[in-house]
Amino acid sequence: MLASRGRDAQVIERLLIADGRSCAVCGTVAALASELESGAGTAVVTEESFVGQGRAALTAWLGSQPSWSDFPFILLATKRLGRRPEEALDTLHGLGNVVVLERPIHGETLASAVGSALRGRRRQYEAQHRLDELKAAEARLTQLNDTLEARISERTGELSLANNLLMQEVAERERAQAALAQAQKMEAVGQLTGGIAHNFNNLLTVVQGNLELIQLRASDEKIERLSGFALQAADRAAKLTSQLLAFSRTQRLSLKPVSLNLLINGMNDLLTRTIGTRISIEMALDPADPWVMADGNQLELALLNLAINARDAMPDGGRLTISSASKAQESRGLPPGSYGVVTISDTGSGIPARLLEKVFDPFFTTKPVGKGTGLGLSQVYGITRQSGGTVHIDSVEGEGASVEIWLPAATAVAEDAPQLDVGASPETRRAKILVIDDDDGVRQLIVECLEMLDYEIIEAAGGAEGLSLLTAERPDLMIVDYAMPGMSGVEVFQKARAFAPDIPILLATGYADMAAVAAVMDADKVLKKPFRIEALDKAVRAALATEDFVDA
């Protein structure tokens, strides 16, 4: 209440207290503004209380009301004739929500006006409360919508991830199926080429051996020269069959710990002569010097083949880089473990993507007709797979190629001491040799060569016949062909051991199930077809080195 004159404030206060209201009497407009700030429900003011007082604090409070608030005033006005002064009108307009009661006023009327104002103010608070509830509900709904979007996004992400994993699995399965089909194709081609090489080696053994005999016995210089040409061609044919056997993985490798760095450095002169001066050779060898399980001679042959391919891909010159490294298995179809890797990279013409999966096929070549046999990379493939490793090619057409040979890692060992040559001639008696071979041409050639070398020979056309001669003749050495009808050379070897455990045996073969051979005999007891007379003589001398013989 604001009533600055007379006893109006006390009278109104008693009246309202009697009606159950809590009242606060203000002496100034500023005090009224302070009470309103603390939370009054309505204000009863007399019109004359505003005269001569500053209303800035009250005006400021009224202007700062929130949007839902419209504070109710009850103005007790003095009854007058005519229009109110401008100052009084400004006061009414400034208060906003105001009820004007002219005095004198009945107490019940005032009490009723105060109750009505309080009810209106209470409804404002209720409206504000409902508004707050609506805002809270809206916030909760917004949060729910935001959460829903997040959940949808999360679920979409999970579905996308599951779809990506499924696509990766499908792609991996397709790659595995393609790899399996390629492996099956290579295995089938390998078996075919191995069988061809076996038959061809038998023929080459007869051709080479008889050409050598012609050269040894020919007195005509022209015949000697022509037989030499034929012998060179037979040597080239023998190299082709060797490459076929390497691809088919049926040749026997002598796997030993090999230092990659030492092997590569040892080939430096050979590579320089082979590659020529227009191509620079760079070495990037691992200082840790990786060691691998490999056949050193075959690995050198594989690297030479790759270097020649790189040379042919750089007719205008370029750079050949040979590097070594130790790496862990990287899902290249290899068992887990450590591997030594030799990489040969060139800056040549590269290989088209459509041809990459065919480069290891035998007789496939990108070189012009007459410039290659198509067996170089297939031989590299066979050597690495038989050594327990693999070979991988990366190439972009026009940007060169990089070939990696992966081989199982090995522990470094000291270099073996050189072995003494066991080539001493028989001195005490003639040795008797049993030759068992179902191929008449090969058997007769071996007999002819051994008789020329002054050995006593007995021969048999099959395993059963040979075993019967073994018990009757007691030879000093047996030379047995591997692939024979009825009884293989390995079976003859095993049965012969039951009759004569100590007799030396050489196994002559152009193709063999090398696992079966390795189970019963050492690599130095295998005579590979086609062979020269010198190789036959050396093998026989080595096998007979523990016995004493005399010339007849």
TIVO-320862 format. One line per 3 residues: number of its first residue (from 0); their letters; for each residue x, y, z of C-alpha. Coordinates in pm, 1 decimal, always signed. Layout:
% TIVO-320862
NUM	a	X Y Z | ...
***
This chain:
% TIVO-320862
0	mla	+0.0 +0.0 +0.0 | +111.1 +352.7 -80.5 | -92.8 +624.0 +84.7
3	srg	+116.5 +923.5 +172.9 | -155.8 +1151.0 +327.3 | -362.5 +1131.2 +642.1
6	rda	-468.1 +806.2 +797.8 | -561.9 +627.3 +468.4 | -278.7 +372.4 +499.6
9	qvi	-372.2 +265.9 +853.3 | -743.1 +238.3 +773.6 | -685.0 +31.8 +456.1
12	erl	-432.7 -191.5 +635.0 | -679.1 -275.0 +916.9 | -950.2 -343.9 +663.5
15	lia	-739.2 -581.7 +456.4 | -584.1 -757.7 +757.9 | -935.5 -822.2 +880.7
18	dgr	-1006.6 -978.2 +537.1 | -707.6 -1213.8 +584.3 | -451.4 -1027.9 +375.0
21	sca	-85.4 -965.6 +454.6 | -5.5 -601.5 +401.5 | +306.7 -384.3 +372.9
24	vcg	+273.6 -5.9 +400.4 | +518.3 +200.4 +186.0 | +597.0 +562.6 +250.0
27	tva	+747.1 +644.2 -91.0 | +726.7 +534.7 -455.1 | +1082.1 +396.2 -423.8
30	ala	+976.0 +183.3 -124.2 | +679.0 +58.9 -329.4 | +914.6 -43.3 -612.1
33	sel	+1130.8 -234.8 -359.5 | +830.6 -425.8 -222.1 | +715.4 -510.8 -573.8
36	esg	+1064.9 -647.6 -643.6 | +1035.4 -876.9 -339.3 | +714.1 -1032.7 -469.2
39	agt	+386.2 -848.8 -388.1 | +54.7 -981.7 -525.5 | -111.9 -642.7 -585.7
42	avv	-65.8 -280.3 -482.9 | -322.9 -33.5 -343.5 | -210.8 +323.4 -401.6
45	tee	-372.8 +662.2 -360.6 | -366.5 +898.1 -654.4 | -214.6 +1184.5 -461.2
48	sfv	+82.0 +967.5 -345.4 | +245.3 +1010.8 -687.3 | +233.3 +1385.7 -682.3
51	gqg	+577.8 +1536.4 -646.6 | +764.1 +1199.6 -626.6 | +1002.2 +1045.7 -877.9
54	raa	+863.5 +736.5 -1041.0 | +1185.5 +615.9 -1212.5 | +1236.2 +306.7 -992.7
57	lta	+871.9 +203.7 -1035.5 | +880.8 +264.1 -1412.0 | +1203.1 +58.1 -1436.9
60	wlg	+1047.6 -232.4 -1247.6 | +734.4 -226.6 -1461.0 | +944.6 -225.3 -1778.6
63	sqp	+1152.3 -523.3 -1661.7 | +853.7 -754.5 -1605.0 | +874.5 -1086.6 -1791.8
66	sws	+637.3 -1141.1 -2083.0 | +383.3 -1334.1 -1876.0 | +360.8 -1065.5 -1599.1
69	dfp	+107.9 -776.6 -1589.5 | +113.1 -653.1 -1229.6 | -234.4 -534.7 -1104.2
72	fil	-272.5 -193.7 -934.5 | -575.5 -58.1 -742.9 | -576.4 +322.2 -764.0
75	lat	-786.4 +509.1 -505.8 | -876.6 +830.0 -691.4 | -1026.2 +1153.5 -560.4
78	krl	-1372.5 +1219.6 -695.4 | -1367.3 +1524.6 -923.5 | -1566.6 +1698.4 -1186.9
81	grr	-1432.0 +1711.9 -1540.4 | -1121.1 +1560.8 -1699.3 | -813.5 +1449.6 -1498.6
84	pee	-498.1 +1646.1 -1531.3 | -233.1 +1529.4 -1776.6 | -1.7 +1420.1 -1494.2
87	ald	-274.8 +1195.7 -1349.2 | -341.1 +1042.1 -1690.8 | +29.7 +973.0 -1742.3
90	tlh	+31.8 +799.7 -1405.2 | -261.6 +577.9 -1503.0 | -106.1 +490.1 -1836.7
93	glg	+230.5 +416.3 -1675.8 | +81.3 +170.0 -1427.5 | -67.9 -40.4 -1706.8
96	nvv	-298.9 -296.4 -1540.6 | -490.7 -63.9 -1305.8 | -840.0 -55.6 -1150.0
99	vle	-959.4 +294.4 -1048.3 | -1185.3 +324.1 -745.6 | -1316.1 +666.2 -653.8
102	rpi	-1338.5 +765.4 -293.8 | -1525.7 +749.8 -72.8 | -1530.0 +372.0 -116.8
105	hge	-1700.3 +104.6 +80.6 | -1472.0 -141.9 +262.9 | -1631.6 -447.7 +100.9
108	tla	-1575.2 -298.4 -240.8 | -1207.6 -243.7 -167.7 | -1170.3 -595.3 -24.0
111	sav	-1345.7 -740.7 -330.0 | -1116.6 -542.9 -565.4 | -807.1 -661.7 -378.9
114	gsa	-926.0 -1025.8 -392.2 | -996.4 -996.4 -764.5 | -650.9 -846.0 -827.6
117	lrg	-483.0 -1122.5 -626.5 | -673.5 -1392.0 -816.9 | -563.4 -1236.4 -1146.1
120	rrr	-203.0 -1223.4 -1028.1 | -227.1 -1586.5 -917.6 | -351.9 -1688.4 -1261.3
123	qye	-54.4 -1509.7 -1412.4 | +179.8 -1722.9 -1200.1 | -14.8 -2035.7 -1293.8
126	aqh	+10.1 -1939.9 -1659.7 | +382.2 -1885.5 -1614.6 | +412.1 -2223.7 -1447.3
129	rld	+224.2 -2391.6 -1731.0 | +441.5 -2204.4 -1977.0 | +751.9 -2332.8 -1799.3
132	elk	+607.8 -2684.6 -1809.0 | +540.4 -2648.3 -2182.0 | +895.0 -2524.2 -2235.6
135	aae	+1029.6 -2815.3 -2030.3 | +813.6 -3057.3 -2230.2 | +935.0 -2897.9 -2549.9
138	arl	+1295.9 -2931.8 -2429.0 | +1236.3 -3296.4 -2343.6 | +1078.8 -3354.2 -2683.8
141	tql	+1368.5 -3178.2 -2853.8 | +1612.3 -3388.4 -2654.3 | +1416.6 -3700.9 -2747.2
144	ndt	+1426.1 -3602.2 -3111.3 | +1796.8 -3533.3 -3088.0 | +1851.3 -3867.8 -2913.9
147	lea	+1635.8 -4041.2 -3171.4 | +1844.5 -3895.2 -3450.3 | +2159.8 -3999.5 -3268.1
150	ris	+2023.0 -4351.2 -3220.3 | +1921.4 -4369.0 -3583.7 | +2264.7 -4241.2 -3683.6
153	ert	+2434.6 -4494.4 -3453.7 | +2223.2 -4781.2 -3587.0 | +2285.6 -4666.1 -3942.7
156	gel	+2657.8 -4663.4 -3866.8 | +2637.9 -5016.2 -3726.9 | +2447.9 -5136.1 -4033.2
159	sla	+2700.2 -4961.9 -4260.2 | +2989.5 -5123.4 -4072.3 | +2823.5 -5465.2 -4092.6
162	nnl	+2765.7 -5412.4 -4464.8 | +3129.5 -5310.1 -4516.6 | +3249.4 -5617.7 -4326.8
165	lmq	+3019.3 -5834.4 -4537.0 | +3150.6 -5681.4 -4858.7 | +3509.0 -5731.0 -4738.7
168	eva	+3432.8 -6093.2 -4656.2 | +3274.4 -6145.0 -4998.6 | +3575.2 -5982.1 -5167.4
171	ere	+3816.2 -6191.0 -4956.8 | +3623.9 -6506.0 -5043.3 | +3636.4 -6417.9 -5412.5
174	raq	+4012.3 -6358.3 -5385.3 | +4055.6 -6690.1 -5202.6 | +3852.2 -6871.5 -5467.9
177	aal	+4054.3 -6706.3 -5743.9 | +4378.4 -6799.7 -5564.1 | +4255.8 -7158.3 -5520.4
180	aqa	+4160.9 -7182.1 -5887.5 | +4500.3 -7041.4 -5985.1 | +4680.5 -7285.1 -5753.3
183	qkm	+4481.1 -7578.3 -5890.8 | +4557.6 -7468.4 -6245.3 | +4928.0 -7434.0 -6167.7
186	eav	+4929.8 -7772.6 -5995.3 | +4761.8 -7940.7 -6292.7 | +4998.3 -7773.8 -6539.3
189	gql	+5290.0 -7868.4 -6312.9 | +5195.0 -8236.4 -6318.2 | +5161.1 -8224.9 -6695.7
192	tgg	+5494.8 -8051.1 -6748.6 | +5665.1 -8288.0 -6504.6 | +5545.7 -8589.7 -6701.7
195	iah	+5656.0 -8431.6 -7029.8 | +5996.4 -8348.3 -6884.8 | +6044.0 -8708.4 -6768.0
198	nfn	+5988.2 -8853.5 -7114.6 | +6187.5 -8580.0 -7278.6 | +6480.7 -8630.9 -7042.2
201	nll	+6497.5 -8998.1 -7132.7 | +6519.8 -8901.5 -7498.9 | +6779.4 -8632.6 -7427.9
204	tvv	+6990.0 -8875.2 -7225.5 | +7018.2 -9100.8 -7531.2 | +7076.0 -8807.1 -7767.5
207	qgn	+7337.2 -8635.5 -7553.9 | +7520.7 -8952.6 -7458.8 | +7545.4 -9082.8 -7813.3
210	lel	+7656.9 -8743.2 -7942.0 | +7933.9 -8744.8 -7683.9 | +8035.2 -9095.8 -7788.3
213	iql	+8038.5 -8983.4 -8152.6 | +8260.9 -8690.7 -8063.0 | +8498.3 -8913.5 -7868.2
216	ras	+8528.3 -9169.7 -8146.2 | +8498.0 -8954.2 -8456.8 | +8814.3 -8908.3 -8659.0
219	dek	+8649.9 -8678.0 -8913.1 | +8674.1 -8312.6 -8812.8 | +8345.8 -8228.3 -8987.1
222	ier	+8158.3 -8502.5 -8801.9 | +8308.2 -8382.9 -8477.2 | +8198.5 -8022.7 -8552.1
225	lsg	+7845.0 -8121.7 -8653.9 | +7801.9 -8343.1 -8350.0 | +7919.0 -8050.2 -8137.9
228	fal	+7639.5 -7832.1 -8283.2 | +7387.6 -8105.1 -8208.4 | +7524.2 -8142.3 -7856.5
231	qaa	+7481.7 -7768.0 -7795.1 | +7119.7 -7791.1 -7907.0 | +7067.8 -8089.7 -7677.0
234	dra	+7212.7 -7886.5 -7389.4 | +6961.9 -7609.4 -7457.0 | +6681.1 -7864.3 -7464.5
237	akl	+6805.4 -8004.1 -7133.3 | +6787.8 -7653.2 -6986.7 | +6425.9 -7623.4 -7099.4
240	tsq	+6333.7 -7949.7 -6928.3 | +6513.2 -7830.2 -6616.8 | +6293.9 -7519.6 -6622.7
243	lla	+5984.2 -7734.3 -6666.0 | +6085.8 -7944.7 -6367.6 | +6145.9 -7631.3 -6162.9
246	fsr	+5795.5 -7508.8 -6243.2 | +5637.4 -7846.4 -6168.4 | +5835.7 -7858.7 -5838.4
249	tqr	+5948.4 -8214.2 -5898.8 | +6320.8 -8152.5 -5911.8 | +6505.3 -8206.9 -5588.2
252	lsl	+6645.7 -7896.5 -5424.7 | +6930.2 -7897.2 -5177.6 | +6787.2 -7660.4 -4916.7
255	kpv	+7050.3 -7509.9 -4688.8 | +7091.3 -7181.3 -4496.5 | +7194.2 -6915.3 -4749.5
258	sln	+7300.9 -6554.7 -4686.3 | +7100.0 -6335.9 -4922.6 | +7353.4 -6053.5 -4914.0
261	lli	+7646.0 -6286.1 -4982.3 | +7461.4 -6457.2 -5268.4 | +7357.6 -6126.7 -5428.8
264	ngm	+7705.6 -5975.0 -5397.1 | +7854.2 -6291.6 -5545.2 | +7636.0 -6244.8 -5854.2
267	ndl	+7747.2 -5886.3 -5913.4 | +7996.3 -5962.3 -6191.0 | +7759.4 -6206.6 -6361.2
270	ltr	+7474.0 -5956.2 -6349.9 | +7694.3 -5675.8 -6482.5 | +7801.7 -5887.0 -6781.8
273	tig	+7446.7 -6007.8 -6843.9 | +7263.9 -5676.6 -6806.5 | +7510.3 -5460.9 -6997.7
276	tri	+7630.8 -5104.7 -6949.4 | +7312.5 -4919.1 -7049.7 | +7138.4 -5028.2 -6729.6
279	sie	+7264.2 -4921.2 -6387.4 | +7250.9 -5176.4 -6105.9 | +7183.0 -5054.8 -5752.7
282	mal	+7205.2 -5264.8 -5437.0 | +6989.9 -5194.7 -5129.7 | +7091.7 -5479.1 -4902.1
285	dpa	+6970.3 -5515.5 -4544.5 | +7262.5 -5452.9 -4304.0 | +7122.0 -5730.8 -4082.6
288	dpw	+7213.1 -5981.1 -4361.1 | +6898.6 -6201.4 -4376.0 | +6952.2 -6577.1 -4412.9
291	vma	+6702.0 -6808.4 -4581.2 | +6651.3 -7178.4 -4647.2 | +6716.9 -7221.2 -5017.9
294	dgn	+6912.5 -7402.5 -5286.1 | +7182.0 -7145.8 -5359.3 | +7233.3 -7250.1 -5721.8
297	qle	+6861.3 -7248.9 -5798.8 | +6810.2 -6915.0 -5624.0 | +7091.8 -6764.2 -5831.6
300	lal	+6920.5 -6900.5 -6143.2 | +6589.4 -6743.9 -6034.8 | +6750.9 -6404.0 -5974.2
303	lnl	+6932.2 -6422.0 -6307.2 | +6604.1 -6495.9 -6486.7 | +6439.8 -6195.4 -6318.8
306	ain	+6736.2 -5971.9 -6406.3 | +6718.8 -6079.5 -6771.7 | +6344.4 -6007.8 -6780.7
309	ard	+6410.9 -5662.6 -6631.9 | +6684.0 -5599.0 -6890.9 | +6448.8 -5690.3 -7177.1
312	amp	+6186.9 -5449.3 -7032.8 | +6440.1 -5159.6 -7054.5 | +6568.7 -5162.1 -7415.5
315	dgg	+6663.2 -4793.1 -7390.5 | +6837.7 -4827.0 -7055.5 | +6718.2 -4772.6 -6701.0
318	rlt	+6780.3 -4875.2 -6342.9 | +6774.3 -5222.6 -6187.0 | +6749.1 -5231.1 -5806.0
321	iss	+6815.2 -5544.8 -5601.8 | +6729.7 -5533.0 -5232.1 | +6714.5 -5774.5 -4941.5
324	ask	+6508.8 -5754.2 -4622.7 | +6368.0 -5953.5 -4333.8 | +5988.9 -5943.6 -4308.2
327	aqe	+5707.4 -6112.3 -4120.8 | +5440.5 -6308.8 -4303.2 | +5190.8 -6070.7 -4470.7
330	srg	+4898.4 -6292.2 -4579.4 | +5061.0 -6406.3 -4902.2 | +4945.5 -6762.3 -4856.4
333	lpp	+5246.0 -6841.7 -4635.4 | +5254.1 -6995.6 -4286.6 | +5313.3 -6746.3 -4004.3
336	gsy	+5679.4 -6676.9 -3935.4 | +5982.4 -6479.6 -4050.1 | +6096.0 -6461.8 -4410.4
339	gvv	+6384.7 -6326.8 -4609.2 | +6276.0 -6123.7 -4911.9 | +6472.2 -6046.4 -5228.0
342	tis	+6320.0 -5770.2 -5441.8 | +6420.1 -5695.2 -5800.8 | +6273.9 -5369.7 -5934.1
345	dtg	+6314.3 -5205.8 -6272.6 | +6211.8 -4883.9 -6444.4 | +6098.6 -5056.1 -6761.3
348	sgi	+5777.2 -5082.6 -6956.7 | +5584.0 -5267.6 -6685.4 | +5319.4 -5537.5 -6725.6
351	par	+4952.6 -5468.5 -6814.4 | +4716.5 -5547.4 -6525.3 | +4523.4 -5801.1 -6733.0
354	lle	+4839.6 -6009.7 -6778.9 | +4970.5 -6011.6 -6419.9 | +4790.6 -6332.2 -6320.8
357	kvf	+4924.6 -6513.9 -6627.8 | +5295.0 -6432.5 -6603.1 | +5378.9 -6749.3 -6407.2
360	dpf	+5209.8 -6979.4 -6659.2 | +5464.0 -7190.7 -6849.6 | +5529.9 -7076.5 -7207.0
363	ftt	+5346.7 -6746.9 -7147.5 | +5559.1 -6448.6 -7246.8 | +5509.5 -6083.6 -7334.5
366	kpv	+5827.6 -6081.0 -7540.9 | +5824.0 -6089.3 -7923.6 | +5828.4 -6426.3 -8098.8
369	gkg	+6170.6 -6585.2 -8076.1 | +6281.4 -6363.5 -7785.6 | +6183.9 -6588.6 -7496.0
372	tgl	+6060.1 -6935.4 -7403.7 | +5806.6 -6823.1 -7143.9 | +5967.1 -7046.0 -6880.4
375	gls	+6175.8 -6793.2 -6686.7 | +5907.3 -6673.5 -6443.0 | +5747.6 -7017.0 -6420.9
378	qvy	+6086.6 -7151.7 -6313.7 | +6114.2 -6875.8 -6049.4 | +5765.2 -6969.7 -5929.6
381	git	+5853.3 -7338.6 -5903.8 | +6182.3 -7280.0 -5722.2 | +6028.8 -7049.4 -5460.3
384	rqs	+5723.2 -7267.8 -5397.6 | +5937.2 -7581.1 -5365.8 | +6159.1 -7391.9 -5119.9
387	ggt	+5858.4 -7317.7 -4897.2 | +5817.0 -6956.4 -5010.7 | +5633.3 -6759.7 -5276.6
390	vhi	+5686.5 -6494.8 -5541.9 | +5480.9 -6177.7 -5590.0 | +5475.8 -5919.6 -5871.5
393	dsv	+5366.1 -5556.7 -5855.3 | +5363.4 -5362.9 -6178.6 | +5204.4 -5058.9 -6339.8
396	ege	+5220.0 -5040.4 -6716.1 | +5473.1 -4778.0 -6817.6 | +5617.0 -4747.7 -6464.4
399	gas	+5824.7 -5062.9 -6426.5 | +5782.4 -5379.8 -6224.5 | +5887.0 -5513.5 -5884.8
402	vei	+5923.2 -5886.6 -5812.1 | +5951.0 -6013.7 -5453.5 | +6085.1 -6360.2 -5367.2
405	wlp	+5981.3 -6469.4 -5015.3 | +6179.1 -6754.6 -4858.7 | +6165.9 -6900.3 -4504.5
408	aat	+6416.5 -6737.5 -4272.0 | +6711.1 -6944.5 -4148.5 | +6975.0 -6913.0 -3878.2
411	ava	+7314.6 -6793.8 -4000.2 | +7581.1 -7065.9 -4014.2 | +7954.1 -7071.2 -4074.5
414	eda	+8062.4 -7141.2 -4430.9 | +8129.1 -7508.9 -4495.6 | +8486.7 -7610.4 -4558.2
417	pql	+8556.1 -7716.7 -4917.7 | +8513.1 -8088.3 -4979.3 | +8788.4 -8298.1 -5131.8
420	dvg	+8727.9 -8431.9 -5483.6 | +8676.2 -8808.4 -5476.0 | +8779.1 -8869.2 -5831.9
423	asp	+9060.4 -9118.5 -5783.5 | +9075.8 -9387.7 -6049.2 | +9015.2 -9749.0 -5952.8
426	etr	+9347.7 -9912.6 -5887.5 | +9300.0 -10265.7 -5758.4 | +9024.9 -10440.3 -5962.5
429	rak	+8744.8 -10376.8 -6209.3 | +8413.1 -10281.7 -6051.8 | +8097.8 -10467.7 -6150.1
432	ilv	+7796.9 -10244.0 -6208.5 | +7433.1 -10353.3 -6242.1 | +7231.1 -10121.1 -6470.3
435	idd	+6848.7 -10143.4 -6438.1 | +6641.4 -9934.5 -6682.2 | +6328.1 -10018.9 -6880.9
438	ddg	+6418.8 -9779.2 -7164.3 | +6642.0 -9974.1 -7403.1 | +6804.6 -9662.3 -7548.2
441	vrq	+6897.3 -9516.1 -7210.1 | +7014.6 -9851.1 -7073.1 | +7233.6 -9923.8 -7374.7
444	liv	+7383.4 -9575.0 -7356.2 | +7474.4 -9618.3 -6988.5 | +7620.2 -9963.0 -7061.4
447	ecl	+7820.9 -9827.8 -7354.7 | +7958.5 -9535.9 -7150.2 | +8050.0 -9750.8 -6848.4
450	eml	+8220.4 -10013.1 -7066.3 | +8417.5 -9732.8 -7229.5 | +8517.0 -9625.5 -6877.9
453	dye	+8642.4 -9985.2 -6824.8 | +8376.4 -10117.2 -6585.0 | +8227.7 -10465.8 -6592.1
456	iie	+7856.4 -10434.9 -6670.3 | +7548.2 -10647.4 -6617.7 | +7208.7 -10512.7 -6720.5
459	aag	+6837.3 -10566.5 -6658.9 | +6523.5 -10427.2 -6826.5 | +6313.0 -10411.6 -6509.2
462	gae	+6311.4 -10419.2 -6130.6 | +6229.7 -10786.0 -6082.4 | +6499.4 -10895.9 -6327.7
465	gls	+6751.5 -10665.8 -6165.8 | +6683.1 -10799.7 -5814.8 | +6734.1 -11156.0 -5937.4
468	llt	+7072.0 -11056.3 -6087.1 | +7159.5 -10883.6 -5761.1 | +7143.5 -11209.2 -5566.3
471	aer	+7324.3 -11404.8 -5839.8 | +7597.5 -11163.9 -5950.0 | +7662.4 -10955.3 -5635.5
474	pdl	+7756.8 -10632.2 -5820.3 | +7963.8 -10357.6 -5659.4 | +7720.1 -10080.6 -5761.5
477	miv	+7362.7 -10051.0 -5887.9 | +7235.3 -9778.4 -6124.7 | +6856.1 -9785.8 -6118.8
480	dya	+6605.1 -9583.8 -6322.6 | +6332.2 -9423.4 -6112.7 | +6021.4 -9447.1 -6333.4
483	mpg	+5974.1 -9808.7 -6444.1 | +5655.9 -10011.6 -6496.6 | +5566.6 -10261.6 -6225.2
486	msg	+5830.5 -10155.9 -5972.7 | +5973.2 -9806.0 -5930.5 | +6339.1 -9733.3 -5865.7
489	vev	+6263.0 -9649.2 -5500.4 | +6093.0 -9987.0 -5453.6 | +6394.2 -10160.6 -5613.8
492	fqk	+6620.6 -9966.0 -5378.4 | +6421.2 -10073.8 -5072.1 | +6411.3 -10441.2 -5173.5
495	ara	+6780.9 -10437.7 -5266.2 | +6868.4 -10316.7 -4918.7 | +6712.9 -10633.7 -4777.2
498	fap	+6951.3 -10849.5 -4987.2 | +7261.7 -10632.7 -4978.4 | +7245.5 -10358.8 -4714.1
501	dip	+7587.0 -10213.6 -4799.3 | +7576.6 -10201.2 -5178.6 | +7595.0 -9843.5 -5316.8
504	ill	+7298.9 -9745.6 -5538.3 | +7258.4 -9453.3 -5779.6 | +6906.6 -9348.6 -5881.5
507	atg	+6888.7 -9213.4 -6237.8 | +6584.8 -8995.3 -6303.8 | +6450.7 -8724.0 -6527.1
510	yad	+6142.2 -8683.6 -6305.3 | +6065.4 -8827.9 -5966.8 | +5837.2 -8813.8 -5668.6
513	maa	+6115.6 -8643.6 -5477.0 | +5944.0 -8690.3 -5140.1 | +5963.8 -9066.5 -5189.4
516	vaa	+6327.5 -9040.8 -5299.9 | +6425.9 -8815.2 -5008.5 | +6280.5 -9065.3 -4763.0
519	vmd	+6529.4 -9336.1 -4863.1 | +6843.0 -9176.0 -5009.8 | +7063.8 -8867.0 -5008.9
522	adk	+7072.6 -8607.2 -5284.9 | +7426.0 -8706.0 -5389.1 | +7296.6 -9054.6 -5478.8
525	vlk	+7062.3 -8915.3 -5748.0 | +7188.2 -8893.3 -6108.2 | +6972.6 -8642.4 -6295.4
528	kpf	+6887.6 -8705.0 -6660.2 | +7004.0 -8595.7 -6906.6 | +7363.8 -8634.9 -6789.3
531	rie	+7701.3 -8610.4 -6958.7 | +7951.7 -8895.1 -6957.8 | +8169.6 -8687.8 -6723.6
534	ald	+7885.6 -8658.0 -6472.0 | +7817.6 -9031.2 -6491.8 | +8185.7 -9110.0 -6438.2
537	kav	+8206.7 -8872.8 -6141.1 | +7896.4 -9015.1 -5975.4 | +8017.2 -9373.5 -6019.9
540	raa	+8365.3 -9294.3 -5884.9 | +8213.4 -9119.9 -5581.0 | +7982.9 -9415.6 -5510.9
543	lat	+8273.0 -9667.9 -5541.2 | +8522.1 -9456.4 -5347.1 | +8501.8 -9678.0 -5036.4
546	edf	+8608.5 -9993.1 -5225.4 | +8945.3 -10099.0 -5380.6 | +8945.0 -10218.9 -5741.9
549	vda	+9203.7 -10315.4 -6004.5 | +9204.5 -10279.2 -6376.5 | +9120.1 -10596.3 -6570.6
***
